[in-house]
Amino acid sequence: MPLLYTVQNIGKQNLSNNMKKLYSSSNRYAYLFSISYLLFAIEPIIDNNRLMSCIAYVLMALFVVSSLICYIISIVKDKTVFLRSLTSKTPSALINSAIGALGLIISVLFHSGLIKFWILLLILDVTSISFPAFKKKTNN
């Protein structure tokens, strides 16, 4: 029993460490931006309902301002974390690419006039994933 208990504890520790990395303060701005990005992508769908549209715009503004504040705090604390986040394959980068594709599809279906905008954002999202990650040089 002690061996099984130890293996379970090691698994829980690895899981909790990975969750801490995922939800660390340096990544929060990326998730806040993803939420506002998603709200902007689905905006043509909820545009007919005035109340839902106003709520979506307020939430978008709130999340964009919050993510900008987190960006600034992240840059002040450690510039390499910010640079690494720009060229990384984090879940938020993949989510943003999916949201960009969703925004393009919705824009085409609802004739919102933002097709070129969504194509540009999708290209930017995909290229940010395809660039190699920034690595900090170590002195050997």
C-alpha positions as CSV (number, residue, x, y, z in Angstrom):
1,M,0.0,0.0,0.0
2,P,2.7,2.6,0.7
3,L,4.1,2.3,-2.8
4,L,0.7,2.8,-4.4
5,Y,0.1,5.8,-2.1
6,T,3.5,7.3,-3.0
7,V,2.8,6.9,-6.8
8,Q,-0.6,8.6,-6.4
9,N,0.9,11.5,-4.5
10,I,3.6,12.0,-7.1
11,G,0.8,12.0,-9.8
12,K,-1.2,14.6,-7.8
13,Q,1.9,16.8,-7.3
14,N,2.7,16.7,-11.0
15,L,-0.9,17.6,-11.9
16,S,-1.0,20.4,-9.4
17,N,2.3,21.8,-10.7
18,N,1.0,21.7,-14.2
19,M,-2.2,23.4,-13.2
20,K,-0.2,26.1,-11.4
21,K,1.8,26.7,-14.6
22,L,-1.4,26.8,-16.6
23,Y,-3.2,29.3,-14.4
24,S,-0.1,31.3,-13.4
25,S,-0.5,35.1,-13.3
26,S,1.7,35.5,-16.4
27,N,-0.9,33.5,-18.5
28,R,-4.0,35.2,-17.2
29,Y,-3.9,38.0,-19.6
30,A,-3.9,35.6,-22.5
31,Y,-7.1,33.9,-21.3
32,L,-8.7,37.3,-20.7
33,F,-7.9,38.3,-24.2
34,S,-9.2,35.0,-25.6
35,I,-12.6,35.6,-23.9
36,S,-12.8,39.1,-25.4
37,Y,-11.7,37.7,-28.8
38,L,-14.5,35.1,-28.6
39,L,-17.1,37.7,-27.7
40,F,-16.0,39.8,-30.7
41,A,-16.1,36.7,-33.0
42,I,-19.7,35.8,-32.0
43,E,-20.9,39.5,-32.0
44,P,-22.7,39.2,-35.4
45,I,-24.8,36.4,-33.9
46,I,-26.0,38.4,-30.9
47,D,-26.1,41.7,-32.8
48,N,-29.9,41.4,-33.2
49,N,-30.5,41.5,-29.4
50,R,-29.7,45.0,-28.1
51,L,-29.2,43.9,-24.5
52,M,-27.0,41.0,-25.3
53,S,-25.0,43.2,-27.7
54,C,-24.4,45.8,-25.0
55,I,-23.4,43.2,-22.4
56,A,-21.0,41.7,-24.9
57,Y,-19.4,45.1,-25.6
58,V,-19.0,45.9,-21.9
59,L,-17.4,42.5,-21.2
60,M,-15.1,42.9,-24.2
61,A,-13.9,46.3,-23.0
62,L,-13.5,45.0,-19.4
63,F,-11.5,42.0,-20.6
64,V,-9.3,44.0,-23.0
65,V,-8.5,46.5,-20.3
66,S,-7.7,43.8,-17.8
67,S,-5.5,41.9,-20.2
68,L,-3.6,45.1,-21.1
69,I,-3.0,45.7,-17.4
70,C,-1.7,42.2,-17.0
71,Y,0.5,42.6,-20.1
72,I,2.1,45.7,-18.5
73,I,2.6,44.0,-15.2
74,S,4.1,41.0,-17.0
75,I,6.5,43.2,-19.0
76,V,7.6,45.1,-15.9
77,K,8.2,41.8,-13.9
78,D,10.0,39.8,-16.6
79,K,10.4,40.7,-20.2
80,T,11.4,37.2,-21.3
81,V,8.1,35.8,-20.1
82,F,6.3,38.3,-22.3
83,L,8.5,37.5,-25.3
84,R,8.1,33.8,-24.7
85,S,4.3,34.2,-24.6
86,L,4.3,35.9,-28.0
87,T,6.0,32.9,-29.8
88,S,4.7,29.9,-27.9
89,K,2.4,27.0,-28.4
90,T,0.3,27.5,-25.3
91,P,-3.3,26.4,-25.1
92,S,-4.4,30.1,-25.4
93,A,-2.5,30.4,-28.7
94,L,-4.3,27.4,-30.1
95,I,-7.6,28.6,-28.7
96,N,-7.1,32.0,-30.4
97,S,-6.4,30.3,-33.7
98,A,-9.7,28.4,-33.3
99,I,-11.5,31.6,-32.4
100,G,-10.1,33.3,-35.4
101,A,-11.4,30.5,-37.7
102,L,-14.7,30.7,-35.9
103,G,-14.8,34.5,-36.4
104,L,-14.0,34.0,-40.1
105,I,-16.8,31.5,-40.5
106,I,-19.3,33.6,-38.7
107,S,-18.3,36.7,-40.7
108,V,-18.8,34.8,-44.0
109,L,-22.2,33.4,-42.9
110,F,-23.6,36.7,-41.5
111,H,-22.0,38.9,-44.2
112,S,-20.5,41.2,-41.4
113,G,-17.9,42.8,-43.7
114,L,-15.0,41.8,-41.5
115,I,-13.8,38.9,-43.6
116,K,-10.4,40.6,-44.4
117,F,-10.0,41.4,-40.7
118,W,-10.6,37.8,-39.6
119,I,-8.3,36.5,-42.3
120,L,-5.5,38.8,-41.1
121,L,-6.1,37.8,-37.5
122,L,-6.1,34.1,-38.4
123,I,-2.8,34.5,-40.3
124,L,-1.3,36.3,-37.3
125,D,-2.4,33.6,-34.9
126,V,-1.1,30.8,-37.0
127,T,2.2,32.4,-37.7
128,S,2.7,33.1,-33.9
129,I,2.3,29.4,-33.3
130,S,4.6,28.4,-36.1
131,F,7.6,30.5,-35.0
132,P,10.1,28.8,-32.7
133,A,9.8,29.6,-29.0
134,F,12.1,32.3,-27.5
135,K,14.5,30.6,-25.2
136,K,16.6,32.3,-22.6
137,K,20.3,31.9,-23.1
138,T,22.1,30.1,-20.3
139,N,25.8,30.6,-19.4
140,N,27.7,27.4,-19.4
